[in-house]
Amino acid sequence: MESVVDAGCIGRTHQGIDLIYVDPSNRGRFIGSPRQAGHKLASFTEEVGARMPTPQERRRLSLAEGTPVITVMRVAYDVDGRPVEMTDTVKSAPSYVLEYSFPAT
């Protein structure tokens, strides 16, 4: 299963989040994670959506005409509440199930 990933760490602005490094060709992996930079991760937020793909996404994901995509933007925050990592993913909707577990309290 293929997905389009844009990931980064602190320093440069991307969708309102300060990032150091963005490399969409690196498939979500990048040199130097927040933990390696000395950040202690405290929390994450995820924004999940669905839409029709851009022409570039449709080609890259080899999607048939009319196939929707799922978008997931995850932001990692350190113990000071500062965003230190962002991953923006586009996935073929029929190919993925997103499952979440979290406490009720």
Secondary structure, 3 states (H helix, E strand, C coil): CCEEEEEEEEEEEECCEEEEEECHHHCCCCCCCCCCCCCCEEEEEEEEEEECCCHHHHHHCCCCCCCCEEEEEEEEEECCCCEEEEEEEEEEHHHCCCCCCCCCC
